[in-house]
C-alpha cells in the first residue's frame, strides 16, 4: 500500500463545500415541486406557486389575485449549536430565515432558527416542502 493510499484510508473524507450543499439543496427542493433561487452565496429563496386547477374559473380568478403562493428564505451558516473544531473545517447548518413583521414588532432584526445539519439535504428539503405545502382549499 502506498503512502497516499494509507493516508486516504485513515483520513476522514473532506466535508462538502458550502457551494455544493447549496446546489444539492436546490436540486432536492426542485424534486419536491418547489422553485428555488440562490439569492446570495449561501442564501436561498424557496417558493411553491399555488395550484388552482381544481377551482372553478370565478374562484380561480379571485384566488389568483389574493394569493400567489408561499415562500421561505433559508441560509447556510456556521452551526451555532455545534462545537467548532480549532483549525478544522467549519460545521455548517441550515437556518430558517424568518423575516418577521418589523412594523408590528418594532424590531429591526430578522430571526434565525436552526433547520438541520448542513449536510442533511433530504431533511432540509422535506421540511421546506412541508412548510410550503398550503393548498388552495385551505385559503
N, C-alpha and C positions, 0 to 999 in steps of 0.2 A: 504494500500500500504506500502510495506516495505521500509526502508531507501535505500537499494540497488536499488529497482525499481524506487524510486523517483530520485536518482542520475542518473541512466541510462536514465530516461525520460527527464531530464533537461540538461544533458551534451551532447555536440555535439559528434558525433562519432569520434573515433580516426582516424587520417589520415592514408592512406595506407603506409606501409613501402616501402622504395626505392626498395628493392628486389622484392616485389610484383608488383610494377609498371613495373620493368624491364621484369618480366616474362609475365605480361599482354600484354606489347607491342610486345614482341617476338611472342606470340600467335596470336595477331591481325594481325601482318605483315605476318605471315605464312598463315593465312586465305586469304590473298590477293595475294598469289603466290610468296612471297619473301622468300629468305633464310636469316635467322637471326642467328647471332652468338654473344654471350656475350664475349667481348674481355677482359674486366676487370669488377670490381664491378658494375659500372653504365655506361659503355661504350659499345655500341652495334654497330655491323657492319652488314649492310643490303646489299643484292645483289639480282639482278634479272638476272639469266642466260638468254641469248637470245634464242628465238625460231626460228630456221631456217627451220622448217618443210615445209614451203611453197616455199623455194628456190630450184632451180634445183641443182643437185649434184655438178656441177662445181662451181656454185655461192656459195653453202654452204661451200665447201672446202676453198674458198678464204675468205669468211666472218668469218669462224671459226678461221682462222689464224690472221685476222685483229682485231677482236672484240670479247672479251669473256664476255661481259655483263657490266652492270653498278653496282657501289657500292657506299655506303654512310655511314659515321660514324655519330652516334647520341649519345649524352651524357646527363645524368640526373644530374642537378646541382641545387644549391640554386638559386631561381629566382632573377635575378639582378634587375628586374623591380618592384617586389612586396615589400611591407613593411614587414620586417621580425619581427614577434612578439617577444617581450622580454620574454624569459623563455618558450615560446610556441614552437610548432613543426615548423620546418623549411619549408617554402613554396618552393616547387620544380618546375622546368620547364625543358622541353626537349629542347636541343640546337642542331642545326646542327653543326657539327664539320668539317668545310671546311679546308682541308689540301691543301693549295694553292701551287702554283709553287714557291717554295723557291728560286730557281735559278734565275727565271725571276724577281721576286720582290725584291730580296736581303734581304728579311725579314726572320727571324728565328722563327717567331711566327705563330701559327695557328689562324684561325679566328673562333669565336663562334657567332652564330646567333640564336636568340630565335625562336624555332619552335612552341611550345604551352605549356599550363599549364601541369604540371607533371601528373595530374590525368585525363587529356583529351586524353585517349588512342586512341579512334576512330579517332579523328582529326590527331593525330600524325601518326598513321598507314596510313590513307588516303593520307596525304601529302608526306610521304616517298614513298608510292607506285606511286604517281603521278610523283615525281622526277625521279624515276627509270623506267618509262614507255616507254622509247625509243624502237621503234620497228625496226626490221631489214630493212624494206622497206625504212627507213629514213637514212640509212647509206650511 
